[in-house]
Amino acid sequence: MLRSLIGNALRCSASCATVLGTPLQKCAFSSLQVKSNAGVSCSTVFPKLSLPSINGNVLQQPLALQTQQTRGVTKFSLNKGKRKSVKAVIKRFRRLDWGAWIRTYTGRQKKLFSKSPERRRRLRQHVFTNSTQSWLLDKMVTSYWRKPKNWVDDVYAPYHKRDEFFATKSKPFKV
């Protein structure tokens, strides 16, 4: 995107230099110079980029300050040199014995007064992650969290077995 933005800026500055016959003026890009007229300014040649809005508020950060959010894994810790688990995964998800991860709906405890009883009932339920998400979450935690755990009074006990599916069946399959 940056390459196309700079390419468009160069093409625009070249066209302005041929059309307008007034002296050069510095523009937003310090290395580019654009001829300006009384009616044409650098802001019309290079308009501000409109960024996506969140809740009606338009973000006004420059493109250089925006960064992509990442949830990386510490490959080597400073003390022992071992991998570390991502704490957000351990807090928000639970791994079942057959390899799937389960989570609750987001926002299940927020503004319950404005939600219908049917929606509140749906928000109390849990969601399984798909295979791609499970594979990613497995990479984000250490082998300790991937092993089956035996918790006292485990509320997820009915979900740990999946006998109706061939690959996770615990009983032998009769042919």
Sequence and secondary structure as in RCSB ss.txt:
>XXXX:A:sequence
MLRSLIGNALRCSASCATVLGTPLQKCAFSSLQVKSNAGVSCSTVFPKLSLPSINGNVLQQPLALQTQQTRGVTK
FSLNKGKRKSVKAVIKRFRRLDWGAWIRTYTGRQKKLFSKSPERRRRLRQHVFTNSTQSWLLDKMVTSYWRKPKN
WVDDVYAPYHKRDEFFATKSKPFKV
>XXXX:A:secstr
 HHHHHHHHHHHHHHHHHH  S EEE SSTT EEE  SS  HHHHS      EETTEE    GGG         S
S TTT      HHHHHHEEE TTS EEEE TTTTSSGGGS HHHHHHHTSEEE  HHHHHHHHHHS HHHHS   
 TT TTGGGS  TTSGGG SS    
